[in-house]
Amino acid sequence: MTGLPLEDIFRLAWPDLTDDDAVACRSEYRTIYDQTVIPATRLFDGARDVLRAIHAAGLLQATVTGKRAADCERILRGLEIDADIDLYLGGDSVPPDRHKPAPDLVLLAMDRLGVPPERTAVIGDTQTDMRMGKAAGALTIQVLWGYERAPVAEADLTVATWDMLRARILTG
């Protein structure tokens, strides 16, 4: 379910949910998210060093998420890594029917950064992320410390540590 629009997630949990109830659930979820989740968000140990090393190497980085772009920006700013990320896109950056696993977020990021698919790696922690990257023609790298901790078939590569990710990105 991770990566899907909130209304879709709520409908999976409660199939009889009306459109109005799905919107009300989304509104309440976002209120709670704004008040509790965003302020409590922390980086995984090692993340800051790897993001900064990639940035220092001159490689462009984008964050694409199912969250709203404004929420993504607030999180990155609060984590003090916004200067290391060149672009952040949220689920509201593409049409509502083109969320993950559709490739649109990755395609938009590649377009805005001027990077072709063969020079793009999508790094994520879910099968949905890997499907999105594959559909965009990018290399997919699954990290094993996030949502899904076992390798998924859609990943081109898997990495188990931040050091492994840094090595893979910086040395090709």
C-alpha positions in Angstrom: 0.0 0.0 0.0 2.9 2.3 0.6 3.2 4.9 -2.2 -0.5 4.8 -3.2 -2.7 7.9 -2.8 -4.3 8.1 0.6 -7.8 7.7 -0.7 -6.8 4.4 -2.4 -5.2 3.1 0.8 -8.3 3.9 2.8 -10.5 2.1 0.1 -8.3 -1.0 0.3 -8.8 -1.1 4.1 -12.5 -0.2 3.9 -13.9 -1.1 0.4 -17.3 0.4 1.1 -15.9 3.8 1.9 -17.7 6.6 0.1 -15.8 9.3 -1.8 -16.8 11.9 0.9 -15.6 9.6 3.7 -12.3 8.9 1.9 -11.8 12.7 1.6 -12.6 13.1 5.3 -10.2 10.3 6.3 -7.5 12.0 4.2 -8.1 15.3 5.9 -7.9 13.8 9.3 -4.8 11.8 8.4 -3.0 14.9 7.1 -3.8 16.8 10.3 -2.4 14.1 12.4 0.6 13.7 10.0 1.3 17.4 10.2 1.1 17.6 14.0 2.9 14.4 14.9 4.7 12.6 12.1 6.6 15.4 10.4 8.1 16.8 13.6 9.1 13.2 14.7 10.7 12.2 11.3 14.4 11.3 11.7 17.0 10.2 9.3 18.4 6.7 9.3 21.9 6.6 10.8 24.4 7.1 8.0 21.9 8.8 5.6 23.2 12.4 6.0 26.8 11.4 5.2 25.8 9.5 2.1 23.5 12.2 0.8 26.2 14.8 1.3 28.9 12.6 -0.3 26.7 12.1 -3.4 26.0 15.9 -3.5 29.7 16.7 -3.1 30.5 14.4 -6.0 28.3 16.6 -8.2 25.6 14.0 -8.8 22.0 15.3 -8.9 19.6 14.0 -6.4 15.8 14.1 -6.4 13.3 12.9 -3.9 10.0 11.6 -5.4 7.3 10.5 -2.9 3.7 9.9 -2.7 3.5 12.5 0.0 2.6 16.1 -1.0 5.5 18.1 -2.4 5.1 20.7 0.4 5.3 17.9 3.1 8.4 16.6 1.4 10.0 20.0 1.5 9.1 20.5 5.1 10.6 17.2 6.1 13.8 17.7 4.1 14.2 21.2 5.6 13.5 19.9 9.1 16.1 17.2 8.6 18.6 19.8 7.3 19.2 18.0 4.1 17.3 20.2 1.7 20.5 21.7 0.3 21.7 18.3 -0.7 18.6 17.5 -2.7 18.3 19.2 -6.1 14.6 18.5 -6.7 11.7 17.1 -4.7 8.4 16.0 -6.2 5.3 14.8 -4.4 2.3 12.8 -5.5 0.6 16.2 -6.2 3.3 16.9 -8.8 1.6 14.5 -11.3 -2.0 13.8 -12.2 -4.0 11.8 -9.6 -4.1 8.7 -11.8 -0.4 8.7 -12.4 1.0 8.0 -8.9 3.5 5.2 -8.1 4.0 2.7 -9.6 3.4 4.7 -12.7 6.7 6.2 -13.9 5.5 9.8 -14.1 7.3 11.1 -10.9 10.6 9.7 -12.1 10.1 10.8 -15.7 9.3 14.3 -14.4 12.4 14.3 -12.2 14.6 13.2 -15.1 13.1 15.9 -17.3 13.6 18.7 -14.8 17.2 17.6 -14.0 18.1 16.9 -17.6 19.2 13.3 -16.9 18.4 10.4 -19.2 17.1 7.1 -17.9 20.4 5.3 -18.5 22.1 7.8 -16.1 19.3 7.5 -13.5 19.0 5.2 -10.5 15.8 5.0 -8.5 16.6 4.1 -4.9 13.7 2.9 -2.8 12.5 0.5 -0.1 9.3 -0.9 -1.7 8.2 -3.0 -4.6 6.2 0.0 -5.7 9.4 2.1 -5.9 11.1 -0.6 -8.0 8.2 -0.9 -10.4 8.1 2.9 -10.8 11.8 3.0 -11.6 11.6 0.0 -14.0 8.7 1.7 -15.8 10.8 4.8 -16.2 13.7 2.9 -17.7 16.0 3.5 -14.7 18.3 1.3 -12.7 16.5 0.2 -9.5 18.3 -0.1 -6.2 16.4 -1.5 -3.3 17.6 -0.6 0.2 16.9 -3.3 2.8 16.5 -1.1 5.8 13.1 0.5 5.0 9.6 -0.7 4.5 10.4 -4.0 2.8 13.4 -5.8 4.3 13.6 -8.7 1.9 14.7 -8.3 -1.7 12.0 -7.8 -4.3 12.2 -9.3 -7.8 11.8 -5.9 -9.4 15.1 -4.5 -8.0 18.1 -4.6 -10.3 20.3 -4.4 -7.2 19.9 -4.5 -3.4 22.0 -2.9 -0.8 22.0 -3.7 2.9 23.9 -0.7 4.3 24.5 3.0 3.6 28.1 2.3 2.9 27.1 -0.2 0.2 24.8 2.4 -1.3 27.5 5.1 -1.3 29.9 2.7 -3.0 27.4 1.7 -5.6 26.4 5.2 -6.5 29.9 6.8 -6.4 31.8 4.0 -8.1 29.1 2.8 -10.5 
